């Protein structure tokens, strides 16, 4: 991998709380594709590829039980993915010509049980990354982590960020890192002073990604010009790779550069298509 970090042994294996889902990505030219998605999966997979073993915490239905034997996920520990009867979370993601999400529709299915599942596991990891997206009760999870002084980072999704970010403000100053895109940064900066946050990583599609420490620009990296095939999960790939960089002790400059390289390389691949017969 061009973004593989130098050898080293990070302390602990973080848990990644979020969804694993069936995604239907639709584009302006009429092209649509069915993908295995969900922030917990994409963040954990990117972290593992960059040398940081990570454990996704999710609830899926029996319709996705096959992922536990999917060779594409061989590097990811799926032991905290709970399989229950019913339908898995499903998203329809509509993109514009610039590769930005214009609308999202969701059917949460059995992932409605994610909050309870995550709470039952919080004592098992030394650090966590929380994908603050519905149906997870993110305020409950972040408040618990902050109260126990357990290291955690967090990300958001634009479709719900306007509701979720104000609800988790009390915990955010304790986060080791907060990941947002440019539109989510506007919501974040209106809700809290960026000086109160240790580290914020801002992605912006083909424009430079920026690292802010206490509101001050600490590093940035401009994505290379690539021919994108599938942009779903690019932000999660950046987050997972940046977390791996932090765990390996990289500087902000080096961590954001390997993260941007990973995300840029990821969009040149066709994602994780759902195999025929499983869609």
Secondary structure, DSSP 8 states (H G I E B T S, - for coil): -TT---S---SS-EEEES--EEEEEE-TTS-EEEEEE-HHHHHHHHHHHTT--EEEEEEEEGGGGGGGG-GGGTTSB-TTEEEESS--EEEEEEE-TTS-EEEEEEE-GGGGGHHHHHHTTGGG-SEEEEEE-TTS-HHHHHHHHHHTT-EEEEEE-HHHHHHHHHHTHHHHTT-SEEEEEHHHHHHHHHHS-GGGSSEEEEEETTEEEEEEETTEEEEEE-------S--TTHHHHHHHHHHHHHHTT--HHHHHHHHHHHHHHHTTS---B--TT--
